[in-house]
Amino acid sequence: MSAKSILHVMSRPASPEVADEYNRWYEDVHIPEVLALDGFVSARRYAPTKDGDPYVAVYEIEGDAKAAVKRLNRAMGDGSMNLSDKIQLDPPPQMHVLALVKELDA
């Protein structure tokens, strides 16, 4: 079995007025581009239920999570990934890589 990890990303639209554009970009452009990178195998997105809270994206990674995130950062930095001006950059999105400790089924 290969290692399993997640990339947990918290982000916000640049302003309430561009929330629809931010969500379209995230779901129609960004997630497919991330999932095209080696190691990323699935994505889930969550909307805040309280004003001011961030959106959350959870990407499942199989294999070397550090290498997968390095590929993601390279793609975002070298222009091969389409970034949007509709995402808030101040403060920037928060990204956390977490390794699977235990998996249980109901």
Backbone torsions as a table, in degrees:
resi	resn	phi	psi	omega
1	MET	NA	133.6	178.8
2	SER	-81.1	158.2	-179.6
3	ALA	-63.1	143.7	176.6
4	LYS	-119.0	136.4	177.7
5	SER	-144.3	170.6	170.9
6	ILE	-128.1	152.2	167.2
7	LEU	-108.1	118.2	-178.3
8	HIS	-105.3	118.2	-175.8
9	VAL	-121.5	127.1	175.1
10	MET	-110.1	125.9	-179.3
11	SER	-146.6	168.9	-178.8
12	ARG	-139.2	154.4	171.1
13	PRO	-66.5	154.7	-179.4
14	ALA	-60.5	-31.6	176.7
15	SER	-159.7	161.4	178.5
16	PRO	-58.6	-31.1	-177.0
17	GLU	-67.7	-22.7	-178.0
18	VAL	-108.3	14.0	-176.8
19	ALA	-58.4	-41.8	-180.0
20	ASP	-63.5	-43.2	178.9
21	GLU	-65.4	-41.2	177.0
22	TYR	-58.6	-47.8	-179.0
23	ASN	-65.5	-40.4	177.1
24	ARG	-61.9	-47.2	178.9
25	TRP	-60.1	-47.1	-175.4
26	TYR	-60.0	-46.4	-174.4
27	GLU	-82.0	-36.6	-174.5
28	ASP	-92.1	-22.8	-176.3
29	VAL	-118.2	-57.8	-170.3
30	HIS	-66.2	-52.3	-178.4
31	ILE	-59.5	-47.5	177.4
32	PRO	-59.0	-36.6	178.3
33	GLU	-67.1	-40.0	178.0
34	VAL	-65.3	-45.0	-177.9
35	LEU	-67.4	-16.7	176.1
36	ALA	-77.6	-13.9	179.4
37	LEU	-80.7	141.9	178.2
38	ASP	-56.7	134.0	176.7
39	GLY	102.2	-30.4	-179.8
40	PHE	-86.2	121.0	-173.0
41	VAL	-115.7	-17.8	176.8
42	SER	-160.5	163.6	179.2
43	ALA	-144.4	144.1	172.1
44	ARG	-132.9	146.1	-179.8
45	ARG	-127.6	140.7	-178.1
46	TYR	-128.0	138.0	178.1
47	ALA	-97.6	146.7	178.3
48	PRO	-66.7	148.3	176.0
49	THR	-104.0	-3.3	179.3
50	LYS	-130.3	133.8	178.6
51	ASP	-53.0	135.9	177.3
52	GLY	92.7	-18.0	178.1
53	ASP	-78.0	155.9	-177.4
54	PRO	-81.9	161.2	164.5
55	TYR	-76.1	152.4	178.8
56	VAL	-127.2	132.7	171.8
57	ALA	-116.1	135.9	178.0
58	VAL	-122.7	116.2	179.5
59	TYR	-106.7	129.4	175.2
60	GLU	-87.9	135.4	-179.0
61	ILE	-120.8	133.9	172.1
62	GLU	-114.7	138.4	-177.6
63	GLY	94.8	-147.8	-175.1
64	ASP	-77.8	102.6	-176.7
65	ALA	-64.8	-39.6	-179.9
66	LYS	-61.6	-41.2	179.4
67	ALA	-67.7	-39.1	179.3
68	ALA	-63.9	-45.0	179.9
69	VAL	-67.5	-34.5	176.2
70	LYS	-62.7	-41.3	176.6
71	ARG	-63.0	-40.7	178.1
72	LEU	-62.2	-49.1	-179.2
73	ASN	-63.0	-38.2	177.6
74	ARG	-63.2	-45.2	-179.3
75	ALA	-63.8	-38.2	178.3
76	MET	-70.0	-32.9	-177.3
77	GLY	-83.1	-28.1	-174.8
78	ASP	-96.4	4.0	176.6
79	GLY	85.6	1.2	179.8
80	SER	-79.4	-9.4	175.9
81	MET	-111.8	137.3	-179.4
82	ASN	-79.8	108.8	177.9
83	LEU	-94.2	160.6	-175.8
84	SER	-120.1	146.0	173.4
85	ASP	-85.4	5.1	-179.9
86	LYS	-91.5	-2.3	179.0
87	ILE	-98.6	139.0	179.7
88	GLN	-69.8	129.5	179.2
89	LEU	-112.1	-5.6	178.3
90	ASP	-134.0	95.2	3.1
91	PRO	-77.1	158.1	-178.5
92	PRO	-73.1	163.0	174.6
93	PRO	-56.4	147.5	177.6
94	GLN	-100.3	130.0	-179.9
95	MET	-121.6	131.9	178.6
96	HIS	-133.6	131.4	175.0
97	VAL	-100.4	128.6	-178.5
98	LEU	-126.3	135.1	179.9
99	ALA	-93.3	141.9	178.5
100	LEU	-65.9	128.7	178.2
101	VAL	-98.0	-45.1	-178.0
102	LYS	-156.6	144.2	179.4
103	GLU	-121.8	125.9	-179.9
104	LEU	-125.0	144.3	174.5
105	ASP	-112.4	151.9	179.8
106	ALA	-67.3	NA	NA
